[in-house]
Amino acid sequence: MRRRGVTVLLGALITALLSVGVLAAPIPYVVLGPGPTVNTLGEEDGTEVIQISGRETSTSAGQLRLTTVGVQPDVKLLSAIAGWFSDDQAVVPYELIYPPGQSEEQVDERNAEDFAASQTSAETAALRKLGYPVQVVVKAVRPDGPAAGVLQVGDVITSVDGAPLPTAGKLTELIRAEPAGTALTIGYTRAGAAATAEITSRESDGVPRIGVEIEQQQPKPFELKIDLNDIGGPSAGLMFALGIIDKIEPDDLTGGKIIAGTGTIDEEGRVGPIGGIPQKLVGAKAADAVAFLVPADNCAEAVRNAQPDLPLVRVGTLDEALTALETLRAGGDPVRC
């Protein structure tokens, strides 16, 4: 009888130890949770997030907070179970965040590159809105290309067949929209004088080209820098663009309120969808935001994961976001998801 009791106790102990081992074993999943939020109009770690020198800037009584997702890559079974039962977290397959063949370091590096690109796009979109247009400048002309003898280094290309060029990418888009051998009317300025020329595109590397290298410039009488570390991905673009506009324009875009949001932005001011909406909404609620700017394509997901008393404002462009903020300042109800 005594031997049987010892056996039962020993079996229970072994089972418990095995259970602990299983619960502590790593599994191929990642836990996503609410990450930090950052006021793009304020400071982070004692440094201004958006730094403008060479001109006066305005101050805001409110906040424009970008939102993030926290990623826990080394997950044990116990943590995953807790995440599955949590309203604030999501448990997703490891390869969804870290694709096969890519290390965590490589993914982090790519996210850092996307974050830097989002800052550049935000700056371009915001400055265009503030009246500082992009210039598509000829950097080099191929001596044997279609533009040889027509365009010169330093020329500013302004249009293709009458269509304006809000960004350098638009030039490539318009040239490639027509088959090689198409005669294109290229508008440009040289030494401040406007002119047009007809250039026939030619196929090179399988696509139509006119034989020039270009660079994008955006002259402005001040310096602008975004200084924020330890955040990756492109989803802060919209909030950076709004922060730049708020600092340069005299009006307070926030109306003294805490506004949170997310969304990519391209150089033409189009707002794109992002991941992690459920976790970002939780973070915004914890930051006491009174409204959340949601990319139009994320609206359905946002509605499914809505937080109490946090209005979901639908935005598809920078202009729509500015209109929504104006409506909020006036005490109105902007377009919702």
C-alpha positions as CSV (number, residue, x, y, z in Angstrom):
1,M,0.0,0.0,0.0
2,R,2.8,2.3,0.9
3,R,4.6,1.4,-2.3
4,R,1.5,2.2,-4.3
5,G,1.2,5.6,-2.7
6,V,4.8,6.4,-3.4
7,T,4.2,5.4,-7.1
8,V,1.2,7.7,-7.4
9,L,3.1,10.6,-5.9
10,L,6.1,10.0,-8.1
11,G,3.9,9.8,-11.1
12,A,2.2,13.0,-10.2
13,L,5.5,14.7,-9.7
14,I,6.8,13.5,-13.1
15,T,3.6,14.6,-14.8
16,A,3.9,18.1,-13.2
17,L,7.5,18.4,-14.2
18,L,6.7,17.4,-17.8
19,S,3.8,19.9,-17.8
20,V,6.1,22.7,-16.7
21,G,8.6,21.7,-19.4
22,V,5.9,21.7,-22.0
23,L,4.5,25.1,-20.9
24,A,8.0,26.6,-20.9
25,A,9.0,25.2,-24.3
26,P,9.2,27.7,-27.2
27,I,6.5,27.4,-29.9
28,P,6.4,28.7,-33.5
29,Y,4.1,31.6,-32.7
30,V,4.4,35.4,-32.1
31,V,2.3,37.4,-29.6
32,L,1.2,40.8,-30.8
33,G,0.2,43.4,-28.2
34,P,-0.4,47.2,-27.9
35,G,2.9,49.0,-28.4
36,P,3.8,52.5,-27.3
37,T,2.2,55.6,-28.7
38,V,4.2,58.7,-29.5
39,N,3.0,62.3,-29.8
40,T,4.5,63.5,-33.1
41,L,4.1,67.1,-31.8
42,G,6.1,66.5,-28.7
43,E,9.4,64.9,-27.4
44,E,10.5,61.4,-27.1
45,D,13.4,60.6,-24.7
46,G,14.1,64.3,-24.4
47,T,14.3,65.0,-28.1
48,E,11.7,66.7,-30.3
49,V,10.2,64.1,-32.7
50,I,9.7,66.6,-35.6
51,Q,12.5,69.1,-35.7
52,I,12.2,72.3,-37.8
53,S,14.9,74.9,-37.9
54,G,15.2,78.1,-40.0
55,R,11.7,79.3,-39.4
56,E,9.2,79.8,-36.6
57,T,7.0,76.9,-35.6
58,S,3.6,76.8,-33.8
59,T,2.8,74.9,-30.6
60,S,-0.2,72.8,-30.1
61,A,-2.4,72.3,-27.0
62,G,-3.3,68.8,-28.1
63,Q,-1.5,65.7,-29.4
64,L,-1.2,63.8,-32.6
65,R,-0.2,60.3,-31.5
66,L,1.1,57.6,-33.8
67,T,0.4,54.0,-32.6
68,T,2.4,50.9,-32.7
69,V,2.3,47.1,-32.2
70,G,4.5,45.3,-29.7
71,V,6.0,42.0,-31.0
72,Q,7.0,39.2,-28.6
73,P,8.9,36.8,-30.9
74,D,10.2,34.2,-28.3
75,V,6.9,32.7,-27.2
76,K,6.4,29.9,-24.7
77,L,3.2,27.9,-24.6
78,L,2.1,29.5,-21.4
79,S,2.4,33.0,-22.9
80,A,0.6,31.9,-26.1
81,I,-2.3,30.5,-24.0
82,A,-2.5,33.8,-22.1
83,G,-2.5,35.6,-25.4
84,W,-5.3,33.5,-26.9
85,F,-7.5,34.4,-24.0
86,S,-6.6,38.1,-24.0
87,D,-8.7,40.7,-25.6
88,D,-5.7,43.0,-26.2
89,Q,-3.3,40.5,-27.7
90,A,-3.1,38.3,-30.8
91,V,-1.2,35.1,-31.3
92,V,-0.1,34.6,-34.9
93,P,2.2,32.1,-36.7
94,Y,5.9,33.0,-36.5
95,E,6.3,33.0,-40.3
96,L,3.6,35.6,-40.6
97,I,6.0,38.1,-39.0
98,Y,9.3,36.5,-39.8
99,P,9.0,34.9,-43.3
100,P,11.0,31.7,-44.0
101,G,14.5,32.4,-45.0
102,Q,14.6,35.7,-43.2
103,S,16.2,36.2,-39.8
104,E,14.6,38.4,-37.1
105,E,17.5,40.8,-37.7
106,Q,16.8,41.0,-41.4
107,V,13.1,41.6,-40.8
108,D,14.0,44.3,-38.3
109,E,16.3,45.9,-40.8
110,R,13.6,45.9,-43.4
111,N,11.1,47.5,-41.0
112,A,13.7,50.2,-40.2
113,E,14.0,50.9,-43.9
114,D,10.2,51.1,-44.3
115,F,10.1,53.4,-41.3
116,A,12.7,55.8,-42.9
117,A,10.8,55.7,-46.2
118,S,7.5,56.5,-44.4
119,Q,9.2,59.6,-43.0
120,T,10.4,60.7,-46.5
121,S,6.9,60.2,-48.0
122,A,5.3,62.0,-45.1
123,E,7.6,65.0,-45.5
124,T,7.0,65.2,-49.3
125,A,3.2,64.9,-48.9
126,A,3.0,67.5,-46.1
127,L,5.3,70.0,-47.8
128,R,3.3,69.7,-51.0
129,K,0.2,70.5,-49.0
130,L,2.0,73.5,-47.5
131,G,2.8,74.9,-50.9
132,Y,6.3,73.5,-51.5
133,P,6.0,71.6,-54.8
134,V,8.2,68.7,-55.9
135,Q,10.6,69.4,-58.7
136,V,11.6,66.6,-61.1
137,V,15.1,67.6,-62.1
138,V,17.2,66.1,-64.9
139,K,20.3,64.7,-63.3
140,A,21.9,63.2,-66.5
141,V,21.0,62.7,-70.2
142,R,22.2,59.6,-72.0
143,P,24.1,60.8,-75.1
144,D,22.5,58.1,-77.2
145,G,19.0,58.4,-75.7
146,P,15.9,60.0,-77.1
147,A,16.3,63.1,-75.0
148,A,19.9,63.8,-76.1
149,G,20.2,67.3,-77.6
150,V,16.7,68.2,-76.2
151,L,16.9,68.1,-72.5
152,Q,19.8,69.3,-70.3
153,V,21.1,68.6,-66.9
154,G,19.3,70.9,-64.5
155,D,16.1,71.1,-66.5
156,V,12.9,70.7,-64.4
157,I,10.4,68.4,-66.1
158,T,6.9,69.7,-65.4
159,S,4.5,67.6,-67.5
160,V,4.0,64.8,-69.9
161,D,1.4,65.4,-72.6
162,G,-0.1,68.1,-70.4
163,A,-0.3,65.9,-67.3
164,P,1.5,67.5,-64.3
165,L,4.2,65.7,-62.3
166,P,3.4,65.9,-58.6
167,T,6.3,63.5,-57.9
168,A,9.2,62.0,-59.8
169,G,7.5,58.6,-59.9
170,K,4.7,60.1,-61.9
171,L,7.1,60.8,-64.8
172,T,8.1,57.2,-65.0
173,E,4.4,56.2,-64.8
174,L,3.3,58.4,-67.6
175,I,6.2,57.4,-69.9
176,R,5.5,53.7,-69.3
177,A,1.8,54.1,-69.8
178,E,2.4,54.4,-73.6
179,P,4.2,51.9,-75.8
180,A,7.8,52.5,-76.9
181,G,7.9,54.6,-80.0
182,T,5.2,57.1,-78.7
183,A,5.9,60.8,-79.3
184,L,5.5,62.5,-75.9
185,T,5.2,66.2,-75.3
186,I,7.5,67.0,-72.5
187,G,7.0,70.2,-70.6
188,Y,10.0,71.6,-68.7
189,T,11.6,74.8,-67.4
190,R,15.2,75.9,-68.0
191,A,16.7,78.8,-66.2
192,G,13.1,79.8,-65.2
193,A,11.7,79.8,-68.7
194,A,9.0,77.3,-69.6
195,A,9.2,75.3,-72.8
196,T,8.0,72.0,-74.4
197,A,9.6,69.5,-76.6
198,E,8.5,66.3,-78.4
199,I,10.5,63.2,-77.4
200,T,9.8,59.8,-78.8
201,S,10.3,57.0,-76.2
202,R,12.5,54.1,-76.9
203,E,12.5,50.6,-75.4
204,S,15.3,49.9,-73.0
205,D,15.5,46.9,-70.6
206,G,12.0,46.0,-71.7
207,V,10.3,49.3,-70.9
208,P,9.8,52.6,-72.6
209,R,12.3,55.3,-71.6
210,I,13.3,58.8,-72.8
211,G,16.9,58.4,-71.7
212,V,17.3,60.7,-68.7
213,E,18.2,60.2,-65.0
214,I,16.1,62.3,-62.7
215,E,16.1,63.3,-59.0
216,Q,13.3,64.7,-56.9
217,Q,13.9,68.0,-55.1
218,Q,11.6,70.0,-52.9
219,P,13.1,73.4,-52.2
220,K,12.1,75.0,-48.9
221,P,13.5,77.8,-46.8
222,F,14.0,75.7,-43.6
223,E,15.4,72.4,-42.4
224,L,13.2,69.5,-41.4
225,K,14.1,66.3,-39.6
226,I,12.2,63.5,-37.9
227,D,14.1,61.9,-35.0
228,L,12.5,58.8,-33.6
229,N,14.2,55.5,-32.9
230,D,13.1,51.9,-32.0
231,I,10.0,51.9,-34.2
232,G,9.7,50.1,-37.5
233,G,7.4,49.8,-40.5
234,P,5.6,52.3,-42.6
235,S,2.4,52.9,-40.6
236,A,3.4,56.2,-39.0
237,G,3.4,58.1,-42.3
238,L,0.0,59.8,-41.9
239,M,0.7,61.0,-38.3
240,F,4.1,62.3,-39.3
241,A,2.6,64.3,-42.2
242,L,-0.1,65.8,-39.9
243,G,2.5,66.6,-37.3
244,I,4.7,68.5,-39.9
245,I,1.7,70.5,-41.0
246,D,0.6,71.3,-37.5
247,K,4.1,72.6,-36.6
248,I,4.5,74.8,-39.7
249,E,0.9,76.2,-39.9
250,P,-0.2,78.6,-37.3
251,D,-3.5,76.8,-36.6
252,D,-3.6,74.1,-34.0
253,L,-4.9,71.0,-35.9
254,T,-5.8,69.2,-32.7
255,G,-8.1,71.8,-31.1
256,G,-6.5,70.8,-27.8
257,K,-7.5,67.2,-28.1
258,I,-5.5,63.9,-28.1
259,I,-5.9,62.4,-31.6
260,A,-4.4,59.0,-32.4
261,G,-4.1,57.3,-35.7
262,T,-2.2,55.1,-38.1
263,G,-1.7,54.6,-41.8
264,T,0.9,54.7,-44.5
265,I,1.1,57.7,-46.8
266,D,2.6,58.1,-50.2
267,E,4.1,61.2,-51.7
268,E,0.7,62.2,-53.3
269,G,-1.0,62.0,-49.9
270,R,-2.9,58.8,-50.3
271,V,-3.4,56.9,-47.0
272,G,-2.8,53.1,-47.1
273,P,-3.8,50.2,-44.9
274,I,-1.6,48.7,-42.2
275,G,-1.6,45.8,-39.8
276,G,-2.3,45.5,-36.1
277,I,-5.4,47.7,-35.9
278,P,-6.8,45.8,-32.8
279,Q,-3.7,46.4,-30.8
280,K,-3.3,50.0,-32.0
281,L,-6.8,50.8,-30.9
282,V,-6.1,49.5,-27.4
283,G,-2.9,51.6,-27.3
284,A,-4.9,54.7,-28.4
285,K,-7.5,54.1,-25.8
286,A,-4.9,53.8,-23.1
287,A,-3.4,57.1,-24.3
288,D,-6.8,58.8,-23.7
289,A,-7.3,59.6,-27.4
290,V,-10.7,61.1,-28.2
291,A,-10.7,59.9,-31.8
292,F,-8.7,57.5,-34.0
293,L,-7.8,58.1,-37.6
294,V,-8.3,54.8,-39.5
295,P,-7.2,54.1,-43.1
296,A,-10.3,53.6,-45.2
297,D,-9.2,50.0,-46.1
298,N,-8.9,49.1,-42.4
299,C,-12.3,50.4,-41.4
300,A,-14.1,47.0,-41.4
301,E,-11.4,45.5,-39.1
302,A,-11.4,48.6,-36.9
303,V,-15.2,48.4,-36.4
304,R,-14.9,44.7,-35.4
305,N,-12.3,45.7,-32.7
306,A,-13.7,49.0,-31.6
307,Q,-12.8,50.4,-28.2
308,P,-15.5,52.0,-26.0
309,D,-15.9,55.8,-26.5
310,L,-13.2,55.9,-29.2
311,P,-14.7,57.2,-32.5
312,L,-13.2,55.6,-35.6
313,V,-12.7,58.3,-38.2
314,R,-12.3,57.1,-41.8
315,V,-9.5,58.7,-43.9
316,G,-8.3,57.8,-47.4
317,T,-6.1,60.8,-48.1
318,L,-4.2,63.5,-46.2
319,D,-6.8,66.0,-47.3
320,E,-9.6,63.9,-45.7
321,A,-7.5,63.6,-42.5
322,L,-7.2,67.4,-42.4
323,T,-10.9,67.8,-43.0
324,A,-11.7,65.4,-40.2
325,L,-9.5,67.3,-37.8
326,E,-11.2,70.5,-38.8
327,T,-14.6,69.0,-38.1
328,L,-13.4,67.7,-34.7
329,R,-12.1,71.1,-33.8
330,A,-15.5,72.6,-34.7
331,G,-17.3,70.1,-32.4
332,G,-18.8,68.3,-35.4
333,D,-18.9,64.6,-36.3
334,P,-16.4,63.6,-39.1
335,V,-17.0,60.7,-41.5
336,R,-16.8,57.5,-39.5
337,C,-16.0,53.9,-40.3
